[in-house]
Amino acid sequence: MISDTVIIDGYVDEPACLGVPPYISPYIRTVAGVLKTAGKNPAYFTIDQLRKDPFTTAKLRNASLIVMVAGTTVPGKYLAGTPAALTEIQQLGASFSGKTTAFLGGPVSFGYSDQGGKKAETVTSAGWNGVLEGDPAAALSSWLSGGEAKGMLSYSDYDTFAKAGADIIQQHPFYPNVMLELETAKGCSRSITGGCAFCTEPFYGLPRHRELSGIFSEVEALYRAGARHFRLGRQPDLLTYGVSGAEFPKPDADKLRKLFSGIRGAAPELKTLHIDNVNPGTIAHHEDAARDALCAVIEGHTAGDTAAFGVESADPAVIAANNLKGTADEIFRAVEIVNEVGAVRRNGIPELLPGLNFIAGLAGETPETFTINRAFLQRIADAGLLVRRVNIRQLMPFEGTRAYTNNTIGKHDKEFHAFKNEVREKFDIPMMERVFPVGTVFDDVLIEVSGPVSFGRQMGTYPVLIGIPEKLPAGAVVKAFVVSYGARSLTALTYPVRVNHLPISALKWIPGISAKAAAKVVSKMPFKNADEFCRVVPSAKEIAPLLDYS
């Protein structure tokens, strides 16, 4: 029996909000809070659950109220879930009975495109009663109270609804292994100058900062509901939490220390506390204050964290044409400063590293742009700096942004793909080796895809994809030992690496052991120690002391 009221999670991905599994977005939790405050007990389903179980989809027809949250404004590649396609949204709408009131909400209200390199188009809500305009929770609350289905939440109401809807996470198929995106602010300080030409965050206006007490009460409610993994992701620049009044506000480290200590007080046994967006221009304009703020983050977070930088382009012409956050020199300096503070390791894992985002198709782009971007990345590599990852995507312009009418979409596709392939081959793999050397051990790797090679990740911000050449059950949590590298992934074996129990298919991944040598190793098992092992495969002498011979 499905509840009379249903929330469908079509997943969201915005510049300052992620809600693709294992993440569950704030939109879902505040919408749930609105419904619970109104005396309803909503059922929750992800779009992936509906895909797998058509019978559940059929039963939705009996619901009296359905709210679907969906929309990706910065689409990427996903492992554990696939955002709802426009055709799916429309098919769902067409399947509801006349007694069902159904609303769409979330970034889908800005428009929809299935990939970068195409303009987002206005979504027709065929089969749906309408779109929740503005904040889905505010619009829904207004409608339930007899008003129009639109509105923006005050943070006072946000706090109430976020707390009331916290236990909806228990219905997520990944529970308790869910990542909770926490909102600390909305809006962009660079709205003063119009913001970046492509970005939807200025649609929210100048920043509004959430009070600490509201954040802590939400975390406490989520913690009581079983949450252990958190990310301070719903804001365009975490370093400027609590400060405003300028295009590049000066960070206040004490406010960040209060934020992190309060979250830890509300969730004393949390396992993950990461961040997301950091404006590199903030760091470049306020080096000392930003360094202190980054230190405050490291004091309060958990290791393996990533500060996502919106670089977009290193080409001065593109930077100027799109009002981007900083020059190439300023971005480089920001990368240096994050490395100075965050490249230290805890249990073998760097504390905090920058992640770089590039966008192709912006105004001012020429074939030379990609040469300039290559040189910028080479400068980082030559300086010995660490970067957690490089995201490269094509522009998806939304109506209302300057990039919607002023862009170079489709003009340099050949150069874009060549640049992307070269970065994957010549930058990413050496950087992976630098960041996660052979023998690095990852704790708590959640297996998301089971198979002859199982794939998993740690909970966190941009966790590296780890392929393990063993069939492990989805949902299992294991330790992993790095043995090799792909362009955007690692190959690892479960840890401890018990050599005497490994099949040939796994042994051949150990550095220094070829497929032929692996067969020889199996024939000589068991080994008592590293010396015996090295006598059979001398080429594996460097890694042999790190293996287990029990």
KACORHU-V586589 format. One record per residue. N is the residue number from 1. RES is the residue in three letters. PHI is phi as a letter, one per 20 degrees, with the letter a starting at -180 (* if undefined). PSI is psi in whole degrees, 0 to 359 (none if undefined). Layout:
n & res & phi & psi
N & RES & PHI & PSI
N & RES & PHI & PSI
This chain:
n & res & phi & psi
1 & MET & * & 122
2 & ILE & e & 142
3 & SER & g & 155
4 & ASP & f & 338
5 & THR & c & 133
6 & VAL & c & 138
7 & ILE & d & 127
8 & ILE & d & 125
9 & ASP & e & 104
10 & GLY & e & 1
11 & TYR & m & 145
12 & VAL & c & 151
13 & ASP & b & 109
14 & GLU & c & 171
15 & PRO & g & 331
16 & ALA & c & 32
17 & CYS & a & 129
18 & LEU & c & 134
19 & GLY & b & 39
20 & VAL & d & 134
21 & PRO & g & 139
22 & PRO & e & 10
23 & TYR & e & 145
24 & ILE & c & 124
25 & SER & f & 160
26 & PRO & f & 331
27 & TYR & g & 314
28 & ILE & f & 316
29 & ARG & f & 323
30 & THR & f & 324
31 & VAL & f & 317
32 & ALA & f & 321
33 & GLY & f & 321
34 & VAL & f & 314
35 & LEU & f & 320
36 & LYS & f & 322
37 & THR & f & 331
38 & ALA & e & 7
39 & GLY & n & 11
40 & LYS & d & 159
41 & ASN & c & 84
42 & PRO & f & 144
43 & ALA & e & 153
44 & TYR & c & 132
45 & PHE & c & 143
46 & THR & e & 159
47 & ILE & f & 328
48 & ASP & f & 322
49 & GLN & f & 319
50 & LEU & f & 325
51 & ARG & f & 321
52 & LYS & f & 339
53 & ASP & c & 83
54 & PRO & g & 333
55 & PHE & f & 320
56 & THR & f & 318
57 & THR & g & 318
58 & ALA & f & 321
59 & LYS & f & 342
60 & LEU & f & 338
61 & ARG & f & 338
62 & ASN & e & 353
63 & ALA & f & 145
64 & SER & e & 333
65 & LEU & c & 127
66 & ILE & c & 133
67 & VAL & c & 124
68 & MET & d & 128
69 & VAL & d & 127
70 & ALA & b & 171
71 & GLY & p & 131
72 & THR & c & 119
73 & THR & e & 345
74 & VAL & c & 69
75 & PRO & f & 145
76 & GLY & c & 198
77 & LYS & d & 136
78 & TYR & c & 154
79 & LEU & d & 309
80 & ALA & e & 358
81 & GLY & a & 156
82 & THR & c & 121
83 & PRO & g & 151
84 & ALA & f & 132
85 & ALA & e & 158
86 & LEU & g & 320
87 & THR & f & 323
88 & GLU & f & 319
89 & ILE & f & 317
90 & GLN & f & 320
91 & GLN & f & 321
92 & LEU & f & 313
93 & GLY & g & 320
94 & ALA & f & 341
95 & SER & e & 348
96 & PHE & f & 148
97 & SER & e & 168
98 & GLY & f & 339
99 & LYS & e & 356
100 & THR & e & 129
101 & THR & e & 121
102 & ALA & c & 130
103 & PHE & c & 145
104 & LEU & d & 145
105 & GLY & b & 169
106 & GLY & o & 195
107 & PRO & f & 342
108 & VAL & g & 338
109 & SER & f & 339
110 & PHE & f & 337
111 & GLY & p & 178
112 & TYR & b & 139
113 & SER & b & 146
114 & ASP & e & 356
115 & GLN & a & 164
116 & GLY & f & 162
117 & GLY & n & 6
118 & LYS & c & 148
119 & LYS & f & 142
120 & ALA & f & 136
121 & GLU & d & 149
122 & THR & f & 134
123 & VAL & e & 126
124 & THR & e & 132
125 & SER & e & 45
126 & ALA & g & 128
127 & GLY & n & 346
128 & TRP & d & 149
129 & ASN & f & 338
130 & GLY & r & 179
131 & VAL & d & 135
132 & LEU & f & 106
133 & GLU & e & 135
134 & GLY & n & 220
135 & ASP & f & 124
136 & PRO & g & 319
137 & ALA & f & 317
138 & ALA & f & 317
139 & ALA & f & 319
140 & LEU & f & 317
141 & SER & f & 319
142 & SER & f & 316
143 & TRP & f & 317
144 & LEU & f & 335
145 & SER & e & 5
146 & GLY & n & 4
147 & GLY & e & 194
148 & GLU & f & 156
149 & ALA & e & 66
150 & LYS & b & 160
151 & GLY & q & 167
152 & MET & c & 137
153 & LEU & f & 134
154 & SER & f & 156
155 & TYR & f & 339
156 & SER & f & 313
157 & ASP & f & 321
158 & TYR & g & 313
159 & ASP & g & 318
160 & THR & f & 311
161 & PHE & f & 322
162 & ALA & f & 320
163 & LYS & f & 317
164 & ALA & f & 329
165 & GLY & e & 9
166 & ALA & g & 321
167 & ASP & f & 1
168 & ILE & f & 338
169 & ILE & f & 337
170 & GLN & f & 346
171 & GLN & e & 356
172 & HIS & f & 136
173 & PRO & f & 342
174 & PHE & e & 355
175 & TYR & g & 137
176 & PRO & e & 4
177 & ASN & e & 68
178 & VAL & c & 145
179 & MET & e & 129
180 & LEU & d & 108
181 & GLU & f & 125
182 & LEU & d & 134
183 & GLU & e & 130
184 & THR & d & 337
185 & ALA & a & 160
186 & LYS & c & 141
187 & GLY & o & 165
188 & CYS & c & 130
189 & SER & f & 336
190 & ARG & e & 4
191 & SER & f & 338
192 & ILE & g & 321
193 & THR & d & 14
194 & GLY & n & 348
195 & GLY & m & 180
196 & CYS & f & 142
197 & ALA & f & 335
198 & PHE & e & 348
199 & CYS & e & 143
200 & THR & e & 349
201 & GLU & f & 324
202 & PRO & f & 345
203 & PHE & g & 334
204 & TYR & e & 356
205 & GLY & n & 198
206 & LEU & f & 157
207 & PRO & f & 140
208 & ARG & d & 126
209 & HIS & d & 137
210 & ARG & e & 143
211 & GLU & f & 146
212 & LEU & g & 319
213 & SER & g & 323
214 & GLY & f & 319
215 & ILE & f & 315
216 & PHE & f & 322
217 & SER & f & 324
218 & GLU & f & 315
219 & VAL & f & 317
220 & GLU & f & 317
221 & ALA & f & 318
222 & LEU & f & 320
223 & TYR & f & 316
224 & ARG & f & 331
225 & ALA & e & 356
226 & GLY & o & 1
227 & ALA & f & 139
228 & ARG & c & 358
229 & HIS & c & 123
230 & PHE & c & 149
231 & ARG & c & 130
232 & LEU & e & 81
233 & GLY & d & 338
234 & ARG & e & 71
235 & GLN & a & 152
236 & PRO & f & 341
237 & ASP & b & 99
238 & LEU & f & 327
239 & LEU & f & 338
240 & THR & d & 21
241 & TYR & g & 129
242 & GLY & n & 0
243 & VAL & c & 152
244 & SER & a & 192
245 & GLY & n & 6
246 & ALA & b & 163
247 & GLU & f & 321
248 & PHE & c & 85
249 & PRO & f & 150
250 & LYS & e & 123
251 & PRO & f & 149
252 & ASP & d & 101
253 & ALA & f & 325
254 & ASP & f & 323
255 & LYS & f & 324
256 & LEU & f & 322
257 & ARG & f & 319
258 & LYS & f & 321
259 & LEU & f & 310
260 & PHE & f & 318
261 & SER & f & 323
262 & GLY & f & 321
263 & ILE & f & 317
264 & ARG & f & 328
265 & GLY & f & 325
266 & ALA & f & 337
267 & ALA & c & 72
268 & PRO & f & 335
269 & GLU & d & 32
270 & LEU & f & 154
271 & LYS & d & 332
272 & THR & c & 133
273 & LEU & b & 100
274 & HIS & d & 174
275 & ILE & d & 184
276 & ASP & c & 268
277 & ASN & f & 132
278 & VAL & c & 131
279 & ASN & e & 114
280 & PRO & f & 335
281 & GLY & f & 326
282 & THR & f & 315
283 & ILE & f & 316
284 & ALA & f & 327
285 & HIS & e & 338
286 & HIS & c & 68
287 & GLU & g & 310
288 & ASP & f & 314
289 & ALA & f & 322
290 & ALA & f & 322
291 & ARG & f & 317
292 & ASP & f & 319
293 & ALA & f & 319
294 & LEU & f & 323
295 & CYS & f & 321
296 & ALA & f & 321
297 & VAL & f & 312
298 & ILE & f & 326
299 & GLU & f & 328
300 & GLY & d & 344
301 & HIS & e & 189
302 & THR & d & 152
303 & ALA & f & 165
304 & GLY & n & 25
305 & ASP & e & 159
306 & THR & c & 132
307 & ALA & e & 108
308 & ALA & f & 120
309 & PHE & d & 127
310 & GLY & e & 87
311 & VAL & f & 308
312 & GLU & m & 309
313 & SER & a & 147
314 & ALA & e & 0
315 & ASP & f & 121
316 & PRO & g & 325
317 & ALA & f & 320
318 & VAL & f & 320
319 & ILE & g & 314
320 & ALA & f & 318
321 & ALA & f & 338
322 & ASN & d & 10
323 & ASN & l & 48
324 & LEU & f & 174
325 & LYS & f & 336
326 & GLY & a & 165
327 & THR & f & 168
328 & ALA & g & 319
329 & ASP & f & 321
330 & GLU & f & 319
331 & ILE & f & 317
332 & PHE & g & 318
333 & ARG & f & 321
334 & ALA & f & 321
335 & VAL & f & 318
336 & GLU & f & 314
337 & ILE & f & 319
338 & VAL & f & 322
339 & ASN & f & 318
340 & GLU & g & 320
341 & VAL & e & 319
342 & GLY & d & 352
343 & ALA & f & 355
344 & VAL & f & 152
345 & ARG & d & 143
346 & ARG & d & 118
347 & ASN & l & 38
348 & GLY & n & 354
349 & ILE & d & 131
350 & PRO & g & 142
351 & GLU & f & 304
352 & LEU & b & 124
353 & LEU & c & 156
354 & PRO & f & 149
355 & GLY & d & 141
356 & LEU & d & 132
357 & ASN & d & 127
358 & PHE & d & 146
359 & ILE & c & 130
360 & ALA & d & 148
361 & GLY & o & 4
362 & LEU & f & 159
363 & ALA & g & 144
364 & GLY & n & 352
365 & GLU & f & 140
366 & THR & c & 173
367 & PRO & g & 329
368 & GLU & f & 336
369 & THR & g & 319
370 & PHE & f & 328
371 & THR & f & 319
372 & ILE & f & 319
373 & ASN & f & 320
374 & ARG & f & 315
375 & ALA & f & 324
376 & PHE & f & 314
377 & LEU & f & 323
378 & GLN & f & 324
379 & ARG & f & 318
380 & ILE & f & 314
381 & ALA & f & 316
382 & ASP & f & 333
383 & ALA & e & 357
384 & GLY & m & 17
385 & LEU & e & 159
386 & LEU & d & 138
387 & VAL & c & 132
388 & ARG & f & 316
389 & ARG & a & 159
390 & VAL & c & 118
391 & ASN & e & 131
392 & ILE & c & 119
393 & ARG & c & 167
394 & GLN & e & 149
395 & LEU & g & 135
396 & MET & d & 94
397 & PRO & e & 141
398 & PHE & d & 144
399 & GLU & g & 134
400 & GLY & o & 341
401 & THR & e & 155
402 & ARG & f & 332
403 & ALA & f & 347
404 & TYR & f & 324
405 & THR & d & 346
406 & ASN & c & 95
407 & ASN & b & 176
408 & THR & c & 32
409 & ILE & g & 130
410 & GLY & n & 354
411 & LYS & e & 336
412 & HIS & c & 41
413 & ASP & f & 319
414 & LYS & f & 314
415 & GLU & f & 322
416 & PHE & f & 310
417 & HIS & f & 324
418 & ALA & f & 317
419 & PHE & f & 313
420 & LYS & f & 315
421 & ASN & f & 321
422 & GLU & f & 320
423 & VAL & f & 317
424 & ARG & f & 321
425 & GLU & e & 319
426 & LYS & d & 341
427 & PHE & d & 311
428 & ASP & f & 314
429 & ILE & f & 310
430 & PRO & g & 325
431 & MET & f & 320
432 & MET & g & 316
433 & GLU & f & 326
434 & ARG & f & 319
435 & VAL & f & 319
436 & PHE & c & 77
437 & PRO & f & 158
438 & VAL & g & 134
439 & GLY & n & 350
440 & THR & f & 136
441 & VAL & d & 126
442 & PHE & d & 127
443 & ASP & e & 155
444 & ASP & l & 55
445 & VAL & e & 120
446 & LEU & e & 120
447 & ILE & f & 120
448 & GLU & d & 331
449 & VAL & c & 122
450 & SER & e & 145
451 & GLY & r & 186
452 & PRO & g & 323
453 & VAL & d & 116
454 & SER & e & 146
455 & PHE & d & 136
456 & GLY & b & 173
457 & ARG & b & 159
458 & GLN & f & 160
459 & MET & f & 136
460 & GLY & q & 191
461 & THR & e & 121
462 & TYR & l & 54
463 & PRO & f & 141
464 & VAL & f & 140
465 & LEU & f & 133
466 & ILE & c & 120
467 & GLY & e & 129
468 & ILE & d & 117
469 & PRO & f & 57
470 & GLU & b & 150
471 & LYS & e & 107
472 & LEU & d & 145
473 & PRO & f & 139
474 & ALA & g & 136
475 & GLY & n & 346
476 & ALA & f & 150
477 & VAL & c & 120
478 & VAL & c & 167
479 & LYS & e & 146
480 & ALA & c & 142
481 & PHE & d & 117
482 & VAL & f & 131
483 & VAL & c & 338
484 & SER & b & 180
485 & TYR & c & 145
486 & GLY & d & 183
487 & ALA & f & 319
488 & ARG & c & 22
489 & SER & b & 166
490 & LEU & d & 152
491 & THR & d & 134
492 & ALA & b & 163
493 & LEU & d & 152
494 & THR & f & 144
495 & TYR & d & 140
496 & PRO & f & 151
497 & VAL & e & 97
498 & ARG & e & 91
499 & VAL & g & 317
500 & ASN & f & 355
501 & HIS & d & 3
502 & LEU & e & 138
503 & PRO & f & 168
504 & ILE & g & 321
505 & SER & g & 332
506 & ALA & e & 321
507 & LEU & g & 324
508 & LYS & f & 349
509 & TRP & e & 346
510 & ILE & f & 129
511 & PRO & g & 131
512 & GLY & n & 357
513 & ILE & d & 112
514 & SER & e & 173
515 & ALA & f & 322
516 & LYS & f & 317
517 & ALA & f & 329
518 & ALA & f & 321
519 & ALA & f & 322
520 & LYS & f & 320
521 & VAL & g & 314
522 & VAL & f & 321
523 & SER & f & 338
524 & LYS & d & 359
525 & MET & f & 150
526 & PRO & e & 158
527 & PHE & d & 142
528 & LYS & e & 332
529 & ASN & a & 181
530 & ALA & f & 326
531 & ASP & f & 315
532 & GLU & f & 318
533 & PHE & f & 317
534 & CYS & f & 335
535 & ARG & f & 332
536 & VAL & e & 320
537 & VAL & c & 79
538 & PRO & g & 333
539 & SER & f & 348
540 & ALA & d & 20
541 & LYS & f & 330
542 & GLU & f & 324
543 & ILE & e & 343
544 & ALA & g & 319
545 & PRO & f & 345
546 & LEU & e & 355
547 & LEU & e & 165
548 & ASP & d & 133
549 & TYR & d & 19
550 & SER & f & none
